[in-house]
Amino acid sequence: MISGAIAMGSIVVSLFFLRYWRSSKDRFFLYFAASFALEAVTRVMLGLSSPESEGAPLFYLTRVVAYGLILIAIYEKNSGKKS
């Protein structure tokens, strides 16, 4: 149940960032929206799988990609690249 609540929260945050991306066209918000959407997908996959599979490399890989998107967004925003 907790995994579902986290997935729902991640989707809400993703939609929030998508709304800001649509109005500003700043890739920063798009990266954050994609990261939270990926986190929601990961949580749904965890909720549907057996508890023993939580340590599977696929779950760690999707989290690394999600956090990598956040790092890329922060780097691009601070480096002064145009969106």
C-alpha positions as CSV (number, residue, x, y, z in Angstrom):
1,M,0.0,0.0,0.0
2,I,2.8,2.4,0.8
3,S,4.4,1.7,-2.6
4,G,1.2,2.7,-4.3
5,A,1.0,5.9,-2.3
6,I,4.6,6.8,-3.2
7,A,3.8,6.0,-6.9
8,M,0.7,8.2,-6.8
9,G,2.7,11.1,-5.2
10,S,5.4,10.7,-7.8
11,I,2.9,11.0,-10.6
12,V,1.4,14.1,-9.1
13,V,4.8,15.7,-8.8
14,S,5.6,14.7,-12.3
15,L,2.4,16.3,-13.6
16,F,3.2,19.4,-11.6
17,F,6.6,19.7,-13.3
18,L,5.1,19.0,-16.7
19,R,2.7,21.9,-16.2
20,Y,5.7,24.3,-15.5
21,W,7.6,22.9,-18.4
22,R,4.6,23.6,-20.8
23,S,4.5,27.2,-19.6
24,S,8.2,27.9,-19.6
25,K,9.7,25.4,-22.0
26,D,12.6,25.0,-19.6
27,R,14.2,21.6,-19.9
28,F,14.9,21.7,-16.1
29,F,11.2,21.0,-15.4
30,L,11.1,18.3,-18.2
31,Y,14.0,16.4,-16.6
32,F,12.4,16.5,-13.2
33,A,9.0,15.4,-14.6
34,A,10.7,12.5,-16.4
35,S,12.6,11.6,-13.2
36,F,9.5,11.4,-11.1
37,A,7.5,9.5,-13.7
38,L,10.3,7.0,-13.8
39,E,10.3,6.7,-10.1
40,A,6.5,6.1,-10.2
41,V,7.0,3.3,-12.7
42,T,9.6,1.8,-10.5
43,R,7.3,1.9,-7.5
44,V,4.5,0.2,-9.4
45,M,6.9,-2.5,-10.6
46,L,8.0,-3.0,-7.0
47,G,4.4,-3.2,-5.8
48,L,3.5,-5.8,-8.4
49,S,6.6,-8.0,-8.0
50,S,7.6,-10.3,-5.2
51,P,9.4,-8.8,-2.1
52,E,12.5,-10.9,-2.9
53,S,13.0,-9.2,-6.2
54,E,13.5,-5.7,-4.7
55,G,17.2,-6.2,-4.9
56,A,17.1,-6.9,-8.6
57,P,19.5,-4.8,-10.8
58,L,16.6,-3.5,-12.9
59,F,15.1,-1.5,-9.9
60,Y,18.5,-0.1,-9.1
61,L,19.2,0.8,-12.7
62,T,15.9,2.7,-13.1
63,R,16.6,4.7,-9.9
64,V,20.1,5.5,-11.1
65,V,18.6,6.8,-14.4
66,A,16.0,8.8,-12.5
67,Y,18.6,10.4,-10.2
68,G,20.9,11.0,-13.1
69,L,18.2,13.0,-14.8
70,I,18.0,15.2,-11.7
71,L,21.7,15.7,-11.7
72,I,21.7,16.5,-15.4
73,A,19.0,19.1,-14.9
74,I,20.9,20.8,-12.0
75,Y,24.1,20.8,-14.0
76,E,22.5,22.3,-17.1
77,K,20.7,24.9,-15.0
78,N,23.9,25.9,-13.2
79,S,26.2,25.8,-16.3
80,G,24.1,28.5,-18.0
81,K,23.2,26.4,-21.1
82,K,20.1,27.7,-22.9
83,S,17.0,25.6,-22.6
